[in-house]
C-alpha cells in the first residue's frame, strides 16, 4: 500500500496528475494496477487502530485531506480505488 501511495500520489500536484500517471503506467500493463486496486479496496474497508489510515494518507502519501480523520482517509482511498478501476477499464476497453 505504501508503495502505491508513494509511486502515484506522494509527489502529485492533484488528482488529475495522479490519474495521468496511472494511465501512463496502465498503457504498458494493468497487472500491477489490479494488485494495487485489490490492496486499496482491502485497506480502505478494514478496521484499524485509531489514526492508522489518517497517518497512511497524511504521511506515506503526503496528501492533505479536508477531513484528516480515519474516515476521511478511508474515503480518499476508496476514491483512489475508483479512479484506478476507471483507468483499468479505459485502457482495457476496446476502442
ABEGO torsion letter per residue (X at the ends): XAAAAAAAAAABAEAAAAAAAAAAAAAABAAAAAAAAAAAAAAAABBBBBGAAAAAAAAAAGBBBABABAAAAAAAAAAAAAAAAAAAAAAABBX
